[in-house]
Amino acid sequence: MVSGFRFENVPLPVDAVILAAHLEFRIDGTYSNPLAMRFFGEFSTYPLPFSTINPPHSRPLTYSFAD
């Protein structure tokens, strides 16, 4: 499964190297199945908004990721 997250109005220089980031997810119930997630960036300087003809799973990804 692929999901997309947009973080607008976060100014980053083109040559920026992100050393750390923090995301907090909240759940809506009690679950016992662990999640295994891998986070990639979109390999695009100016990504377009998500749409039905341009969904997250069709985007080029960076080679770097975080588990």
N, CA, C and O atoms as a CHARMM CRD file, in Angstrom:
* protein
*
  268
    1    1 MET  N      0.84500  -1.16500   0.00000 PROA 1      0.00000
    2    1 MET  CA     0.00000   0.00000   0.00000 PROA 1      0.00000
    3    1 MET  C      0.89300   1.23200   0.00000 PROA 1      0.00000
    4    1 MET  O      1.93500   1.25500   0.65600 PROA 1      0.00000
    5    2 VAL  N      0.48500   2.24100  -0.73000 PROA 2      0.00000
    6    2 VAL  CA     1.23000   3.49400  -0.82200 PROA 2      0.00000
    7    2 VAL  C      0.33700   4.62800  -0.36800 PROA 2      0.00000
    8    2 VAL  O     -0.82700   4.70700  -0.76100 PROA 2      0.00000
    9    3 SER  N      0.87500   5.49400   0.44900 PROA 3      0.00000
   10    3 SER  CA     0.18100   6.71300   0.86300 PROA 3      0.00000
   11    3 SER  C      1.07400   7.89600   0.56600 PROA 3      0.00000
   12    3 SER  O      2.29600   7.76000   0.49400 PROA 3      0.00000
   13    4 GLY  N      0.47500   9.04200   0.39600 PROA 4      0.00000
   14    4 GLY  CA     1.24800  10.24600   0.13600 PROA 4      0.00000
   15    4 GLY  C      0.97200  11.30200   1.18400 PROA 4      0.00000
   16    4 GLY  O     -0.16400  11.46800   1.62800 PROA 4      0.00000
   17    5 PHE  N      2.00500  12.00900   1.57400 PROA 5      0.00000
   18    5 PHE  CA     1.89500  13.10700   2.53800 PROA 5      0.00000
   19    5 PHE  C      2.53500  14.33600   1.91800 PROA 5      0.00000
   20    5 PHE  O      3.63700  14.25900   1.37600 PROA 5      0.00000
   21    6 ARG  N      1.85600  15.45600   1.99400 PROA 6      0.00000
   22    6 ARG  CA     2.40800  16.71500   1.48500 PROA 6      0.00000
   23    6 ARG  C      2.65900  17.64900   2.65500 PROA 6      0.00000
   24    6 ARG  O      1.80300  17.81900   3.52300 PROA 6      0.00000
   25    7 PHE  N      3.82200  18.24200   2.67200 PROA 7      0.00000
   26    7 PHE  CA     4.18100  19.21900   3.69200 PROA 7      0.00000
   27    7 PHE  C      4.45100  20.52800   2.96500 PROA 7      0.00000
   28    7 PHE  O      5.56000  20.78300   2.49600 PROA 7      0.00000
   29    8 GLU  N      3.41100  21.34900   2.88200 PROA 8      0.00000
   30    8 GLU  CA     3.51200  22.60000   2.14400 PROA 8      0.00000
   31    8 GLU  C      4.13100  23.69300   3.01300 PROA 8      0.00000
   32    8 GLU  O      4.10500  23.63000   4.24200 PROA 8      0.00000
   33    9 ASN  N      4.67700  24.67600   2.34700 PROA 9      0.00000
   34    9 ASN  CA     5.25900  25.85100   3.00000 PROA 9      0.00000
   35    9 ASN  C      6.40500  25.49700   3.94600 PROA 9      0.00000
   36    9 ASN  O      6.56700  26.11900   4.99600 PROA 9      0.00000
   37   10 VAL  N      7.19700  24.49600   3.56500 PROA 10     0.00000
   38   10 VAL  CA     8.40500  24.13500   4.31200 PROA 10     0.00000
   39   10 VAL  C      9.58100  24.45100   3.38400 PROA 10     0.00000
   40   10 VAL  O      9.92800  23.64200   2.52300 PROA 10     0.00000
   41   11 PRO  N     10.18600  25.61300   3.55700 PROA 11     0.00000
   42   11 PRO  CA    11.25500  26.00500   2.63400 PROA 11     0.00000
   43   11 PRO  C     12.52300  25.18000   2.84500 PROA 11     0.00000
   44   11 PRO  O     13.08600  25.15900   3.94000 PROA 11     0.00000
   45   12 LEU  N     12.96200  24.50600   1.79300 PROA 12     0.00000
   46   12 LEU  CA    14.20600  23.74100   1.81500 PROA 12     0.00000
   47   12 LEU  C     15.03600  24.12400   0.59700 PROA 12     0.00000
   48   12 LEU  O     14.51200  24.13800  -0.51700 PROA 12     0.00000
   49   13 PRO  N     16.29900  24.43200   0.77700 PROA 13     0.00000
   50   13 PRO  CA    17.15100  24.67900  -0.38700 PROA 13     0.00000
   51   13 PRO  C     17.27500  23.41400  -1.23400 PROA 13     0.00000
   52   13 PRO  O     17.15800  22.30200  -0.71900 PROA 13     0.00000
   53   14 VAL  N     17.51000  23.58600  -2.51700 PROA 14     0.00000
   54   14 VAL  CA    17.61200  22.44400  -3.43400 PROA 14     0.00000
   55   14 VAL  C     18.68500  21.46800  -2.99100 PROA 14     0.00000
   56   14 VAL  O     18.51100  20.26000  -3.15300 PROA 14     0.00000
   57   15 ASP  N     19.79400  21.95100  -2.43500 PROA 15     0.00000
   58   15 ASP  CA    20.90100  21.08200  -2.04200 PROA 15     0.00000
   59   15 ASP  C     20.86000  20.69900  -0.55900 PROA 15     0.00000
   60   15 ASP  O     21.87300  20.27100  -0.00600 PROA 15     0.00000
   61   16 ALA  N     19.71200  20.84700   0.08100 PROA 16     0.00000
   62   16 ALA  CA    19.59000  20.54300   1.51400 PROA 16     0.00000
   63   16 ALA  C     19.77100  19.04600   1.76900 PROA 16     0.00000
   64   16 ALA  O     19.34000  18.20900   0.97600 PROA 16     0.00000
   65   17 VAL  N     20.40700  18.73300   2.87300 PROA 17     0.00000
   66   17 VAL  CA    20.54000  17.35600   3.34200 PROA 17     0.00000
   67   17 VAL  C     19.76600  17.27100   4.65400 PROA 17     0.00000
   68   17 VAL  O     20.11300  17.94100   5.62600 PROA 17     0.00000
   69   18 ILE  N     18.72800  16.45600   4.68300 PROA 18     0.00000
   70   18 ILE  CA    17.90200  16.31600   5.88100 PROA 18     0.00000
   71   18 ILE  C     18.53700  15.25500   6.76800 PROA 18     0.00000
   72   18 ILE  O     18.64000  14.09100   6.37900 PROA 18     0.00000
   73   19 LEU  N     18.95700  15.65700   7.94700 PROA 19     0.00000
   74   19 LEU  CA    19.62100  14.73500   8.86700 PROA 19     0.00000
   75   19 LEU  C     18.65100  14.05800   9.82100 PROA 19     0.00000
   76   19 LEU  O     18.93400  12.96700  10.31600 PROA 19     0.00000
   77   20 ALA  N     17.52300  14.68200  10.08400 PROA 20     0.00000
   78   20 ALA  CA    16.54000  14.08600  10.98800 PROA 20     0.00000
   79   20 ALA  C     15.17900  14.72200  10.72900 PROA 20     0.00000
   80   20 ALA  O     15.08000  15.85900  10.26800 PROA 20     0.00000
   81   21 ALA  N     14.14600  13.96600  11.03300 PROA 21     0.00000
   82   21 ALA  CA    12.76900  14.46200  10.92100 PROA 21     0.00000
   83   21 ALA  C     11.92200  13.67900  11.91000 PROA 21     0.00000
   84   21 ALA  O     12.31300  12.60600  12.36800 PROA 21     0.00000
   85   22 HSD  N     10.76400  14.22700  12.23200 PROA 22     0.00000
   86   22 HSD  CA     9.88700  13.57600  13.19900 PROA 22     0.00000
   87   22 HSD  C      8.45200  13.65600  12.69500 PROA 22     0.00000
   88   22 HSD  O      7.96300  14.73800  12.36900 PROA 22     0.00000
   89   23 LEU  N      7.78500  12.52100  12.63300 PROA 23     0.00000
   90   23 LEU  CA     6.36000  12.44300  12.32100 PROA 23     0.00000
   91   23 LEU  C      5.67400  11.71400  13.45800 PROA 23     0.00000
   92   23 LEU  O      6.19700  10.72700  13.97500 PROA 23     0.00000
   93   24 GLU  N      4.52200  12.18900  13.84300 PROA 24     0.00000
   94   24 GLU  CA     3.75700  11.51600  14.88500 PROA 24     0.00000
   95   24 GLU  C      2.42000  11.08600  14.30100 PROA 24     0.00000
   96   24 GLU  O      1.65800  11.91100  13.79700 PROA 24     0.00000
   97   25 PHE  N      2.14300   9.79700  14.37400 PROA 25     0.00000
   98   25 PHE  CA     0.88300   9.24600  13.89000 PROA 25     0.00000
   99   25 PHE  C      0.02800   8.85100  15.08400 PROA 25     0.00000
  100   25 PHE  O      0.53200   8.33700  16.08300 PROA 25     0.00000
  101   26 ARG  N     -1.24700   9.09300  14.96900 PROA 26     0.00000
  102   26 ARG  CA    -2.17800   8.71000  16.03000 PROA 26     0.00000
  103   26 ARG  C     -3.12200   7.65300  15.47800 PROA 26     0.00000
  104   26 ARG  O     -3.50400   7.70200  14.30800 PROA 26     0.00000
  105   27 ILE  N     -3.49300   6.71000  16.31300 PROA 27     0.00000
  106   27 ILE  CA    -4.39600   5.65400  15.88900 PROA 27     0.00000
  107   27 ILE  C     -5.78600   5.90400  16.45200 PROA 27     0.00000
  108   27 ILE  O     -5.95700   6.65100  17.41400 PROA 27     0.00000
  109   28 ASP  N     -6.77100   5.27000  15.83900 PROA 28     0.00000
  110   28 ASP  CA    -8.15300   5.49400  16.24900 PROA 28     0.00000
  111   28 ASP  C     -8.74400   4.29700  16.98700 PROA 28     0.00000
  112   28 ASP  O     -9.96300   4.19700  17.12900 PROA 28     0.00000
  113   29 GLY  N     -7.89600   3.39300  17.45600 PROA 29     0.00000
  114   29 GLY  CA    -8.40300   2.22700  18.17200 PROA 29     0.00000
  115   29 GLY  C     -7.25500   1.42400  18.75000 PROA 29     0.00000
  116   29 GLY  O     -6.10900   1.87400  18.76600 PROA 29     0.00000
  117   30 THR  N     -7.57400   0.23500  19.22300 PROA 30     0.00000
  118   30 THR  CA    -6.57200  -0.67700  19.77300 PROA 30     0.00000
  119   30 THR  C     -6.25800  -1.73400  18.71800 PROA 30     0.00000
  120   30 THR  O     -7.14600  -2.45800  18.26700 PROA 30     0.00000
  121   31 TYR  N     -4.98900  -1.81300  18.33300 PROA 31     0.00000
  122   31 TYR  CA    -4.57000  -2.76000  17.30900 PROA 31     0.00000
  123   31 TYR  C     -3.39800  -3.57600  17.83800 PROA 31     0.00000
  124   31 TYR  O     -2.59000  -3.08000  18.62300 PROA 31     0.00000
  125   32 SER  N     -3.31000  -4.82500  17.40600 PROA 32     0.00000
  126   32 SER  CA    -2.21200  -5.67400  17.86200 PROA 32     0.00000
  127   32 SER  C     -1.24200  -6.02500  16.73700 PROA 32     0.00000
  128   32 SER  O     -0.18000  -6.58900  17.00200 PROA 32     0.00000
  129   33 ASN  N     -1.58100  -5.70300  15.48600 PROA 33     0.00000
  130   33 ASN  CA    -0.68400  -6.00700  14.37900 PROA 33     0.00000
  131   33 ASN  C      0.36900  -4.90800  14.24700 PROA 33     0.00000
  132   33 ASN  O      0.01900  -3.73300  14.14200 PROA 33     0.00000
  133   34 PRO  N      1.64300  -5.27000  14.25100 PROA 34     0.00000
  134   34 PRO  CA     2.68800  -4.24600  14.10700 PROA 34     0.00000
  135   34 PRO  C      2.72400  -3.71400  12.66700 PROA 34     0.00000
  136   34 PRO  O      2.36200  -4.41400  11.72100 PROA 34     0.00000
  137   35 LEU  N      3.15900  -2.49000  12.53200 PROA 35     0.00000
  138   35 LEU  CA     3.30800  -1.88100  11.21800 PROA 35     0.00000
  139   35 LEU  C      4.76500  -1.91200  10.80000 PROA 35     0.00000
  140   35 LEU  O      5.66100  -1.72800  11.62300 PROA 35     0.00000
  141   36 ALA  N      4.99300  -2.14300   9.53200 PROA 36     0.00000
  142   36 ALA  CA     6.32300  -2.02500   8.95600 PROA 36     0.00000
  143   36 ALA  C      6.21300  -0.99500   7.84800 PROA 36     0.00000
  144   36 ALA  O      5.58100  -1.24500   6.82100 PROA 36     0.00000
  145   37 MET  N      6.82700   0.16400   8.05300 PROA 37     0.00000
  146   37 MET  CA     6.71000   1.24900   7.07700 PROA 37     0.00000
  147   37 MET  C      8.07900   1.65900   6.58500 PROA 37     0.00000
  148   37 MET  O      9.07500   1.55200   7.30000 PROA 37     0.00000
  149   38 ARG  N      8.11000   2.12400   5.36400 PROA 38     0.00000
  150   38 ARG  CA     9.32600   2.65400   4.77200 PROA 38     0.00000
  151   38 ARG  C      8.95900   3.99600   4.14300 PROA 38     0.00000
  152   38 ARG  O      8.02400   4.07300   3.34600 PROA 38     0.00000
  153   39 PHE  N      9.69000   5.04900   4.49600 PROA 39     0.00000
  154   39 PHE  CA     9.41400   6.39300   4.01500 PROA 39     0.00000
  155   39 PHE  C     10.43300   6.79200   2.95700 PROA 39     0.00000
  156   39 PHE  O     11.64100   6.73200   3.18800 PROA 39     0.00000
  157   40 PHE  N      9.93800   7.19500   1.80600 PROA 40     0.00000
  158   40 PHE  CA    10.75500   7.70200   0.70900 PROA 40     0.00000
  159   40 PHE  C     10.35800   9.14900   0.45000 PROA 40     0.00000
  160   40 PHE  O      9.26300   9.56900   0.82400 PROA 40     0.00000
  161   41 GLY  N     11.21900   9.89400  -0.17400 PROA 41     0.00000
  162   41 GLY  CA    10.86700  11.21700  -0.67100 PROA 41     0.00000
  163   41 GLY  C     10.52400  11.10300  -2.14300 PROA 41     0.00000
  164   41 GLY  O     10.91000  10.14400  -2.81100 PROA 41     0.00000
  165   42 GLU  N      9.80400  12.08100  -2.63500 PROA 42     0.00000
  166   42 GLU  CA     9.53500  12.11300  -4.07800 PROA 42     0.00000
  167   42 GLU  C     10.72200  12.76100  -4.76700 PROA 42     0.00000
  168   42 GLU  O     11.19600  13.81200  -4.33700 PROA 42     0.00000
  169   43 PHE  N     11.19600  12.14500  -5.82000 PROA 43     0.00000
  170   43 PHE  CA    12.35600  12.64200  -6.55600 PROA 43     0.00000
  171   43 PHE  C     11.89500  13.71600  -7.53900 PROA 43     0.00000
  172   43 PHE  O     11.86600  13.49600  -8.75000 PROA 43     0.00000
  173   44 SER  N     11.54000  14.86900  -7.00200 PROA 44     0.00000
  174   44 SER  CA    11.05200  15.97300  -7.81800 PROA 44     0.00000
  175   44 SER  C     11.28300  17.27900  -7.07200 PROA 44     0.00000
  176   44 SER  O     11.02800  17.37000  -5.87100 PROA 44     0.00000
  177   45 THR  N     11.75800  18.27000  -7.77600 PROA 45     0.00000
  178   45 THR  CA    11.97800  19.57200  -7.15800 PROA 45     0.00000
  179   45 THR  C     10.66300  20.28900  -6.88900 PROA 45     0.00000
  180   45 THR  O     10.51200  20.94300  -5.85700 PROA 45     0.00000
  181   46 TYR  N      9.71500  20.17200  -7.80500 PROA 46     0.00000
  182   46 TYR  CA     8.41300  20.83200  -7.67500 PROA 46     0.00000
  183   46 TYR  C      7.29000  19.82100  -7.90700 PROA 46     0.00000
  184   46 TYR  O      6.69100  19.80700  -8.98300 PROA 46     0.00000
  185   47 PRO  N      6.99600  18.97800  -6.92100 PROA 47     0.00000
  186   47 PRO  CA     5.96300  17.95000  -7.11500 PROA 47     0.00000
  187   47 PRO  C      4.56900  18.57300  -7.25700 PROA 47     0.00000
  188   47 PRO  O      4.24300  19.56800  -6.61000 PROA 47     0.00000
  189   48 LEU  N      3.77900  17.96900  -8.10500 PROA 48     0.00000
  190   48 LEU  CA     2.40600  18.41300  -8.32000 PROA 48     0.00000
  191   48 LEU  C      1.50100  17.90200  -7.21600 PROA 48     0.00000
  192   48 LEU  O      1.84100  16.92200  -6.55300 PROA 48     0.00000
  193   49 PRO  N      0.36000  18.53700  -7.00000 PROA 49     0.00000
  194   49 PRO  CA    -0.60200  18.01000  -6.01600 PROA 49     0.00000
  195   49 PRO  C     -1.06700  16.61300  -6.41400 PROA 49     0.00000
  196   49 PRO  O     -1.06300  16.26400  -7.59400 PROA 49     0.00000
  197   50 PHE  N     -1.46100  15.83000  -5.44000 PROA 50     0.00000
  198   50 PHE  CA    -2.00000  14.50300  -5.71000 PROA 50     0.00000
  199   50 PHE  C     -3.34900  14.63400  -6.40500 PROA 50     0.00000
  200   50 PHE  O     -4.11000  15.56100  -6.12400 PROA 50     0.00000
  201   51 SER  N     -3.64000  13.72500  -7.29600 PROA 51     0.00000
  202   51 SER  CA    -4.93100  13.69500  -7.97900 PROA 51     0.00000
  203   51 SER  C     -5.18100  12.26800  -8.46400 PROA 51     0.00000
  204   51 SER  O     -4.31500  11.40200  -8.33800 PROA 51     0.00000
  205   52 THR  N     -6.35300  12.03400  -9.01100 PROA 52     0.00000
  206   52 THR  CA    -6.66200  10.69100  -9.51500 PROA 52     0.00000
  207   52 THR  C     -5.80900  10.33200 -10.72100 PROA 52     0.00000
  208   52 THR  O     -5.55600   9.15200 -10.96600 PROA 52     0.00000
  209   53 ILE  N     -5.35700  11.33500 -11.48500 PROA 53     0.00000
  210   53 ILE  CA    -4.48900  11.04400 -12.62600 PROA 53     0.00000
  211   53 ILE  C     -3.00500  11.17000 -12.27900 PROA 53     0.00000
  212   53 ILE  O     -2.14900  10.86500 -13.10900 PROA 53     0.00000
  213   54 ASN  N     -2.69700  11.61600 -11.06200 PROA 54     0.00000
  214   54 ASN  CA    -1.31000  11.76300 -10.61100 PROA 54     0.00000
  215   54 ASN  C     -1.21200  11.31800  -9.14700 PROA 54     0.00000
  216   54 ASN  O     -0.89900  12.12800  -8.27500 PROA 54     0.00000
  217   55 PRO  N     -1.48100  10.01600  -8.87200 PROA 55     0.00000
  218   55 PRO  CA    -1.50400   9.53100  -7.48600 PROA 55     0.00000
  219   55 PRO  C     -0.10000   9.30400  -6.92300 PROA 55     0.00000
  220   55 PRO  O      0.87400   9.26300  -7.67500 PROA 55     0.00000
  221   56 PRO  N      0.00200   9.15700  -5.59400 PROA 56     0.00000
  222   56 PRO  CA     1.31800   8.95600  -4.96700 PROA 56     0.00000
  223   56 PRO  C      2.09700   7.75800  -5.51800 PROA 56     0.00000
  224   56 PRO  O      3.31700   7.84400  -5.66400 PROA 56     0.00000
  225   57 HSD  N      1.43400   6.65800  -5.82300 PROA 57     0.00000
  226   57 HSD  CA     2.18400   5.45800  -6.23800 PROA 57     0.00000
  227   57 HSD  C      2.79900   5.58400  -7.62800 PROA 57     0.00000
  228   57 HSD  O      3.60100   4.73000  -8.00700 PROA 57     0.00000
  229   58 SER  N      2.46100   6.60300  -8.39500 PROA 58     0.00000
  230   58 SER  CA     3.03200   6.76600  -9.73000 PROA 58     0.00000
  231   58 SER  C      4.20700   7.74500  -9.75200 PROA 58     0.00000
  232   58 SER  O      4.73000   8.05000 -10.82400 PROA 58     0.00000
  233   59 ARG  N      4.62600   8.24000  -8.59000 PROA 59     0.00000
  234   59 ARG  CA     5.67900   9.25400  -8.51700 PROA 59     0.00000
  235   59 ARG  C      7.06200   8.62000  -8.47000 PROA 59     0.00000
  236   59 ARG  O      7.21900   7.52800  -7.92300 PROA 59     0.00000
  237   60 PRO  N      8.08200   9.29500  -9.04100 PROA 60     0.00000
  238   60 PRO  CA     9.45700   8.80700  -8.90100 PROA 60     0.00000
  239   60 PRO  C      9.93900   9.04700  -7.47300 PROA 60     0.00000
  240   60 PRO  O      9.70200  10.11300  -6.90500 PROA 60     0.00000
  241   61 LEU  N     10.61200   8.05900  -6.89700 PROA 61     0.00000
  242   61 LEU  CA    11.06400   8.13700  -5.50700 PROA 61     0.00000
  243   61 LEU  C     12.56800   8.32600  -5.41600 PROA 61     0.00000
  244   61 LEU  O     13.31500   7.99100  -6.33500 PROA 61     0.00000
  245   62 THR  N     12.99100   8.87100  -4.28700 PROA 62     0.00000
  246   62 THR  CA    14.41600   8.96900  -4.00900 PROA 62     0.00000
  247   62 THR  C     14.97200   7.57000  -3.72900 PROA 62     0.00000
  248   62 THR  O     14.21400   6.63900  -3.45800 PROA 62     0.00000
  249   63 TYR  N     16.27600   7.43100  -3.79300 PROA 63     0.00000
  250   63 TYR  CA    16.90600   6.15600  -3.45100 PROA 63     0.00000
  251   63 TYR  C     17.04700   6.01100  -1.94400 PROA 63     0.00000
  252   63 TYR  O     17.10400   4.89200  -1.43400 PROA 63     0.00000
  253   64 SER  N     17.10400   7.11400  -1.23300 PROA 64     0.00000
  254   64 SER  CA    17.22000   7.08800   0.22500 PROA 64     0.00000
  255   64 SER  C     15.84800   6.89500   0.84700 PROA 64     0.00000
  256   64 SER  O     14.84000   7.33600   0.29600 PROA 64     0.00000
  257   65 PHE  N     15.81500   6.23900   1.98700 PROA 65     0.00000
  258   65 PHE  CA    14.56300   6.00800   2.69700 PROA 65     0.00000
  259   65 PHE  C     14.84000   5.84400   4.17800 PROA 65     0.00000
  260   65 PHE  O     15.98700   5.70200   4.60200 PROA 65     0.00000
  261   66 ALA  N     13.77800   5.86500   4.95100 PROA 66     0.00000
  262   66 ALA  CA    13.86100   5.60300   6.38600 PROA 66     0.00000
  263   66 ALA  C     12.81600   4.56700   6.72800 PROA 66     0.00000
  264   66 ALA  O     11.68100   4.64700   6.25800 PROA 66     0.00000
  265   67 ASP  N     13.19100   3.58800   7.55000 PROA 67     0.00000
  266   67 ASP  CA    12.23100   2.57700   7.99800 PROA 67     0.00000
  267   67 ASP  C     11.51500   3.06700   9.24000 PROA 67     0.00000
  268   67 ASP  O     10.66300   2.36200   9.78000 PROA 67     0.00000
